[in-house]
Amino acid sequence: QVQLVESGGGLVQAGESLRLSCVASGSLFSLYDMGWYRQAPGKQRELVAGITRRSTTNYANSVKDRFTISRDNAKKTMYLQMNSLKPEDTAVYYCKQERLPGQRDDYWGQGTQVTVSS
């Protein structure tokens, strides 16, 4: 059974930094593309950043040059370094393991709250 566990969220002031972690178990982590998503109250869940199994990355325009996604396959862990945080970054952040071709399910973590005060 695949499990994804996020950590590292919290309450910070605008301009500060946080690093989120997502630890995976129950799968061959290195085979999978992964992503960070977020959902603010009253809004749809959106992609923040993605990283392929070969560590190619992509970012939402709103976080480019502020956030950095990375992965450590040996530790089965994905990270999101968030710098220069803004109040509009406030959301629940989720990690996602993308399904492989032929698989049925994506997998999601339970989420971690990030709150940025002005």
N, C-alpha and C positions, 0 to 999 in steps of 0.2 A: 504494500500500500504506500503510495507516494504521500509524503508529508512535506510541507513547506512552512517554515516558521520564521516570521519576521521579528526583528527587534531594532531598537535604536531610536524610536520615535520619542517625542517629548514636546515640551513647551519652551520656545526660545524667543528672543527678541529679533526684530528685523535686522538683517545684516550679519547675523550669527550663522553658525554651521551645525550640521548634524550628519552622521553617517548611519545609514540603514544597512542592516544585514539580513540575508535570507538564507537559511540553512536548509538544505534538501536531504531527504532520506527516502529510501525505497526505490530509487531509480539510478540509472547510470547517468549521473548529472552531466558529465562531459559531452554526452550525445545531443543534449537538448539546447535549443534556443530558449532564452529567458527574457523576462521583461519586468519592469516596474510600472505599475499603473497607480492612479490615484482617483479618489472620488470625494468631491466636496459636497457639503449638504445642498440638496436640491439640484445637483448637477449629475451628468452622466459620468461614468467611469471613463478615464482617458489614459492613453499611453503617455508615460513620462519618458522612458528610455528603454531601448532594447539592446540585447547583446546576443550575437549568434554563437554557435558552438565553437566557431573559429575566432571569436572575440571581435568581430565587426560590430560597431556600435551605431545607433541612431538615436536622435533626441527630438523631443517636441521643441518647437521654436521658442516656446516660453521659458525653457530651462537651459537652452544652449549657452555655453560659456559659463554656466554657474554650477551645473550638476555633472557628475562623472559616474558612469556605470562601469563596473568591472566584475571579474569573476576569478575565483580560485578553485579550479577543478579538483585539486588534491583535497581541499577542505569541503568540497561540495557546497560552496558558499558564493553568493552573489552580493555585491555591495552597491550602494548608491551614496556617493559623497555629494552632499548638498551644501553649497556655499552661497553667501549673499542672499540668504533667505528673505522672502517677501511675505507680507500677510496673505497674498493671493496663492501662496503655496500651501496654505492650510488645507488639510485633507487627510483622509485615511489612505495610507499607501499600502499597496498589495504587490506581492511578487507572483509571477505566473510562469509556469513551465509550459511551453508550447508543445502540443502533441506532434509526434512524428507522422509522416505520411502513413496512412493505414491504421493509425491509432484513433480511438474514438474521443478520448477526453483530453482537455487541457486540465491543468491543476493550478489551484490558487491557494495562497496562504490566507491566514485569518485577518491580516491587516494590522498596521500599527499607526497610531494617530500622530500626526505632526501638526502642531499649532504654532503659528508665528504671530506674535503680537507687534503692534506698531509703536 
